[in-house]
Amino acid sequence: MNLSTPNPELEVNASAFTRFLRLIRFSHTIFALPFALASLVVAANGLPSARILLLVLVAMVSARTAAMLFNRLADWTIDQRNPRTQSRHLLAGKGVMRIALIVSCAVFILAAALINQLAFVLAPVALAIIFFYSITKRFTNATHFFLGLALGVAPVAAWIAQTGRVAWPPFILAFGVLCWVAGFDIIYAAQDADFDRREGLRSLVVGLGVARSLLLTQFLHLAMFTALIVFGIVAQLGAIYFVALVSIAAALIYEHRSARTGDIAGINRAFFQSNAFVSAIFLLAVCADRLL
């Protein structure tokens, strides 16, 4: 998913570590991580052990870092031709990114090995899924759904970390995350529609047009909201959780109203604010239900 880049001069003058965090959009970890942590809390039926919690955090951060680095390397030349992302190459060189990618993958696999056997066996599969998204824009309009799949792996992985097995609740939540992410990625892709069309890159916005794509996002977010309801029922969550879903619905409506304005700056603000709110409220609602 492409996101707007700060002023190039600010990037160059920042510290190397700060530039690296901007390169991998570390602040956007808030989108997927809460769903993984919520799945972990439900699987544990309360607080997980400090060891499992720490290992899940390490695995999540390292996997996301690896995915973002792979994406930056795969799109190196494309990003430099896109006016919105053309300063990304100033944040770090290819050599640094390759080393960081190898280290991130190693940390992720090590964390998975320390969690349990099933997590270790499935670790390469998880990496393959999150890496695959970065090349899908070259051959399919469904690229947004592959990004959703990459983030949807998180709650399933967290459940496996806690229980050592698979079950239906995290898959229901994963489906919700897939629809949610695909929806907001389509909204974001609207600002790159002209560039993608010129470059021969694929997306639903290119294939269907902006208006029909934005209509599709409404159905995707309705499916996401339905999945959250079903997850709450299957996981036997209580009234606090279901009341909190009203706030999530309001945040989604706000995002779609902002998208209809066509104002890129407004869409950017709505993207971060509404989606960060959705994930944070979801985690708080699950924790309140299971821990209070």
HELIX and SHEET records of a PDB file:
HELIX    1   1 PRO A    8  ASN A   13  1                                   6    
HELIX    2   2 ALA A   16  LEU A   23  1                                   8    
HELIX    3   3 PHE A   26  HIS A   28  5                                   3    
HELIX    4   4 THR A   29  ALA A   44  1                                  16    
HELIX    5   5 ALA A   50  ALA A   74  1                                  25    
HELIX    6   6 TRP A   76  ARG A   81  1                                   6    
HELIX    7   7 ARG A   88  LEU A   90  5                                   3    
HELIX    8   8 LYS A   94  ILE A  115  1                                  22    
HELIX    9   9 GLN A  117  THR A  136  1                                  20    
HELIX   10  10 THR A  143  THR A  163  1                                  21    
HELIX   11  11 TRP A  168  ALA A  189  1                                  22    
HELIX   12  12 ALA A  190  ASP A  192  5                                   3    
HELIX   13  13 ALA A  193  GLU A  199  1                                   7    
HELIX   14  14 LEU A  204  LEU A  208  1                                   5    
HELIX   15  15 VAL A  210  VAL A  234  1                                  25    
HELIX   16  16 ALA A  239  THR A  261  1                                  23    
HELIX   17  17 ILE A  264  LEU A  291  1                                  28    
END                                                                             
